[in-house]
Amino acid sequence: MQSKKNGRQFEQYKRVVKFLGSVVIVLLEVILYYYVWMNYYNRNMTIAFWRRGNWLIIGEYLALLLLLHRTYGGLRIGIYKYWNLVYSHMISIIGVNAFSYVQVVLFDKKMHNPTALMILTVVDFLVVMVWALAYKKVYAFLFPRKQLLLVYGDKSMFHLMGRIDSREDKYEITKTISIDEGIGTIIEQAGEYDGVIIGDIPSEKRNELMKRCYAGNIRSYTVPKISDILLRTSVELNIFDSPLYLSRNIEGLPWDQQVLKRIEDVLISGFMMLVTTPFFLIIALLIKCTDHGPVFYTQTRLTLNGKEFPIYKFRTMVVDAEKKSGPVKAGDKDPRILPVGHFLRATRLDELPQLLNILKGDMSLVGPRPERPELATIITKNIPEFEYRLKVKAGLTGYAQIYGKYCTTSYDKLKLDLTYIRNYSIWMDLKLILMTPKVLFMKESTEGFEEGGFEDPALKEK
């Protein structure tokens, strides 16, 4: 295949291309800031900075810029789509420029005109758009999309195929083949493609196929099972001449992590309550003026160990919306949603009252999203492991919310939530909290929300 030949021709230089692309844009951003600092802010300081002081400011700007780019993925060339890359990049730029302005004010102990930094942010945005477009074209030329062979079993792979096809810039499923065709036949055909996607097939056949792909230098992408998540997040023990993987049997988080997590919840949610008080008042007024109904809406959800609690939300739908329909997911064009409700749902502002749930101790800032008992019962019938999510408190945001989408299936959300539970640390919590603003306004995070939702196999009664 021509694409395979071209793709492998430059494959060994992929890291170099990504690194050079990152260096180019970061240097441009630092140079632009250096110009603004030297010509607008340092010049107007009561006591100007000199050579070492200026280098310290620039070094600090560079360090914070790299930290935020790493957090939000602003330099993930070849991984994120064009607008996702630009969006991720600009969140970092806005954050570091805002910090720089506050720093100038604190250093000089007086207010400065922020116009220069605002113009800098706009220029940065334009530069990033040009840079991202240029590297998208360079990357597509050097590394054309991979032609893949999908191996499937008894379970439907339509959901996975849809996800892969959405990245037409990176992958194309050229052919599908059943595992029943035999591993020998699959390996013979795999050589004609850039890689093999190993779908949800029996573990024994999957393991053999993975080994055969590795032996034949065939790139493989494997859909993990729950047991794979548990194994991957286990602790490696090298106390014998054969490695062991320890999967701890602790119920939930150890007590010390629970204490730290509770302190984190109280401090951050308390601060957020103070900052968002004006939003509470404005939103409450808008809802009340819409149909004069109640401002808040409560719904029973599940948290740690299956405990039920009333979750608080701003009401986005008509009163008694589920009286006739029952507990069903609402689509973007659902007639039951209030006019102001569309905005609240799109911006996730309807979730703000859950800060009260966090302060009460029903929820945590970060954790698996709390499910409704009725839906959890149906999902658990299809996926018994779904109860594993209840080993920790439910969360306002979570691993599945950051790395998943609205239309991510319950089974895949379970895998993401288990990854969080098994890898939990206070640093992971802080990272996920910082990443939450990024997904609030991203269209991709609500993919599948339109046209009345999506088909989740786990929500179908057996």
Sequence and secondary structure as in RCSB ss.txt:
>XXXX:A:sequence
MQSKKNGRQFEQYKRVVKFLGSVVIVLLEVILYYYVWMNYYNRNMTIAFWRRGNWLIIGEYLALLLLLHRTYGGL
RIGIYKYWNLVYSHMISIIGVNAFSYVQVVLFDKKMHNPTALMILTVVDFLVVMVWALAYKKVYAFLFPRKQLLL
VYGDKSMFHLMGRIDSREDKYEITKTISIDEGIGTIIEQAGEYDGVIIGDIPSEKRNELMKRCYAGNIRSYTVPK
ISDILLRTSVELNIFDSPLYLSRNIEGLPWDQQVLKRIEDVLISGFMMLVTTPFFLIIALLIKCTDHGPVFYTQT
RLTLNGKEFPIYKFRTMVVDAEKKSGPVKAGDKDPRILPVGHFLRATRLDELPQLLNILKGDMSLVGPRPERPEL
ATIITKNIPEFEYRLKVKAGLTGYAQIYGKYCTTSYDKLKLDLTYIRNYSIWMDLKLILMTPKVLFMKESTEGFE
EGGFEDPALKEK
>XXXX:A:secstr
 HHHHHHHHSGGGHHHHHHHHHHHHHHHHHHHHHHHIIIIIGGGSSS   HHHHHHHHHHHHHHHHHHHHHHTTT
 TTTS HHHHHHHHHHHHHHHHHHHHHHHHHHHTS   THHHHHHHHHHHHHHHHHHHHHHHHHHHHS  EEEEE
EE SS  HHHHHHHHT TTTEEEEEEEEGGG HHHHHHHHTTSSEEEE S  HHHHHHHHHHHHHTT  EEE   
HHHHHHHTSEEE SSSS EEE    SSS HHHHHHHHHHHHHHHHHHHHHTHHHHHHHHHHHHHHHS  SEEEEE
EE GGG EEEEEEE  B TTTHHHH S    TT TTB HHHHHHHHHTGGGTTHHHHHHHTS EEESS    HHH
HHHHHHH GGGGGGGGS  EEE HHHHHS TT  HHHHHHHHHHHHHT  HHHHHHHHHHHHHHHT GGGGTT T
TT    GGGS  
